[in-house]
């Protein structure tokens, strides 16, 4: 349930208006085609208008990874495991985040998860181990084809913009590694990957364009606007207020762009 107070709602709306006026024409999302992007509704709708306890834990974990806040990450990992995240899913979230928060933060977070799992075992808590990826990741041209298809689906259209024209290698890395090697690992669903990405980007200053892009991508994976508003409220109530404000502005702009 979204428990954001009226005062917080007014704060978020004011922040959104200020940001939109300051930006004027917003820049193109990092992973979306600049011309004629497809509508947001390109996947099966979500089954629920609310985030489960497990889903609520994911952006909080990700935001603390991006902020390198180990004490809060420790508590969020405990809460996530208590909310039915498996150990495999928790590990995969932290591995996934290296693409958005960097290897050092990802490695530090994995070390923190190891401490949490060991501490819980000593207390007699047997967390569900979960499963490893069930399929072999393709290589070579097949990996490029699969990754490009994943990128296109998540982005709403083929990715081609001035940055990828200027540096084609970055898009090849996105297609083969991020959307190929990482997104093809099926021990974590795409909605969970986007919840983690949004949480990490919301906690990172200066990446508002990418955050807005991933708000739209989240809806393409089947998350609803109501669920993403709840994500904002979770960050505001249990995470960082500044991260929540960034997330709120990004969601407002993604929804406005989708309605045009």
N, C-alpha and C positions, 0 to 999 in steps of 0.2 A: 504494500500500500504506500502511496506517496504521501508522506507526512510533512512535506515542506510547509513552513509557516507562511501566513500572508506576508509578513515582513520580508522573508527570504524570497518569496515570489516577486514582490515589488523590486527587490534588489536585483534579481536576475533579469527582469524585464528592462530595468534601467540600464544594466550593463549591456544587454543585447542592443538596445537602441543606440547607446554611445558607440559601441563597436561598429555597428553597421554604418552610422554616419561618418565615423572616422575612416573607415575603409573605402567608402564610395563604391567603386566597382571592385568586387572581391576578385582575387587572383584565381586562376584555374586550379582545381584540386590536383594533387600530385599524381593520383592514379586514375583520373577520369579523362575521357576525351574532351578536348576543348570545344568541339563543334557538335551540336545536336546530340547530347547524351540521351540515352534511352530513359524511359520512366523508371521510377524506383521499384515498382511492383513487378519484379521479374522472377520471384521465387514463391514457393508455397508459403502462405501466411502463417504467422506464429500461432501456436495453439492457445496462447494465453495473452492477456493484456497486462499481466504483471510478471516481474522477474521472480524466479524461484530464489530461495535462500542461497542455493549453490551459485546461481547466476549473479546475484548481488555481491557475492564474495570476490568474483573474478576482477571487476574493475578496481576494487579497493586494493587487492593484492598488486595489480599492475601499477597503480598510481604510486604505491609505496616503493616498488622496485625502481620506477623512474626517478623518484625523489631520493633514492638511497637512504630511506628511513628504516633502518633495520629493526628497531623496537616495534614500530607499528606494523612492519611487514611480518614480524614474528607472530604478533597477535592476529593479524589477518589470515595468515596461513593456518593457525589453529582453528579460527572460525570457519575457514573454508573446508577443512577436513571434517569439522563437526557438522557441516552442512552438506555432507555427502560427496564432496570432491574426492576422487580417488587419488592415491599417491601418484599414479601415472599421469593423471590429468594435471595435478599441481606441478609436476616436473615439466610437462609439456607446455604449460602456460609460461613458465620461466624460460624455457628454451626458446619458445616463440618470440618472447619479448626482446631477445638479443637483436632482432632485426629493427627494433624501434628504440630501444634504450641502450644498446651497445653490449658487447661481450663482457666488459668488467662488471656492470650492474647485474647482468644475467648470471654470471658465475658467482658473484657474491650472494645473490638471491638463492641460487641452488644450494650453496653452503648453508644458508639459513634454514632452508627447507630440510636439509639433512639433520640439522640440530633439532628441529621441531619433531620430525618423525622419530628420532632416537629418544627424545624426551617423552613422547607419548607412549612409546613402547615400554619405557621404564615405569610408566604409570599404569601399565596394563591395558592400554588402548590399542586395539588391533584395527588399524585403518585398512580399508579395502585397497588392495594393491592396484586394481585396475588392469588394463591390458596395454601391450605394446602395439604399434601399428600393424595392421593385419595384411597389408599388401606391399609388394615390392615397388619401390620408387623407380620409375623409368630413368633412362639415361640418354644422352645424346640428343638427336633430333626429336625423339619421342618425348623427352622431358620438356624441350622447348615448346612443342605443340600442346602438351597437357597444361603447362604453366601459362601459356598465352591464352588458352581457353578459360582457365580459372581467372586470370586477370581480367579478361573481357567481361566475364559474367559478374564478377564482384564490382568492377568499375562502371558497368552499365554501357560499355561500348569499347571499341579498340582504343588503346592508349597511344596517342600521338600528339605531342605538343612541342613548344619551342625548346624545352629542356631536353626532351628525348631526341629531338633533331640535332641539338647542339652536342649531346653526349650519348650516342646510341648505346654505348656499353652499359649505362645504368639501367636502361629498360631491359636489356638482355639479362642482366643480373636479377632484376625483379621477376622476369618471366621464368627463368630457369631455376633460380634458387628460392626466392620468397614464395612465389605462387606455384612453383613446381615442387622442389624438395620439401618445403615446409608445409604448404597447404595440402599436399597430397598425403601427409601423415594423418591417418584417420582415427587416431586415438583421442583426438579433440575435434569437436565439430566446429564448423565455420562461425556459427553464432558466438560460441565461446571465444574463438580467436578474435573476433571483432570487438567483443566486450573487453578483452584484455588490451587490444590495440587502442581503443578509445580511452580506457583508463590511463594508460601510459602517456598518450599524447596530451590528454587533459592536464596532466601533472607537469608537462614540459613546456616552458615558455618559448614562444617564437615559432611554433609549428601549427598555428591556427588553420592554415590552408589544408594541411594534411588531416587535422582533426575534423574539419568540416567534411572533407572527402570521406573519411571513415564513418561519420554519422550516416551519410548516404549509403555507404557500403553495408553498414549494419542493417539498414532496412531492406537492402537487396537480399540479405541472407535470411530474412523473415522476421527480424525483430521489428516491433511496432513503435510508433511515435510515443505511445503511452509507456512502453517499457523503457525507452530511452529517457523520457522525462523522469521516470523512477530512478534510473541510473544517476541522473543529475542530483536528485534528492539524496540518494545514498552517499554520493561524494560530499554533498554539503553537510550531511548529518554525521557521517562516520569517517570522512576523509579530510580533504582540504578545501576550504571555501573558495580559494582562488581557482583551483582545478575545476570545481563545480561551476563557477562563473564562465570559465572558458568553454566547458562542455555545453552549458546552456546557450551561449551565443552561437556556437557551432551548430547545435541542433536547430535553433531558430532559423539560421541562414540556410541550412540544408532543406528544411521544410518549405521555406519561402521559395527556394530555387525549384523545388519539385512541383510547386503549385503554379508556376508560370507556364 
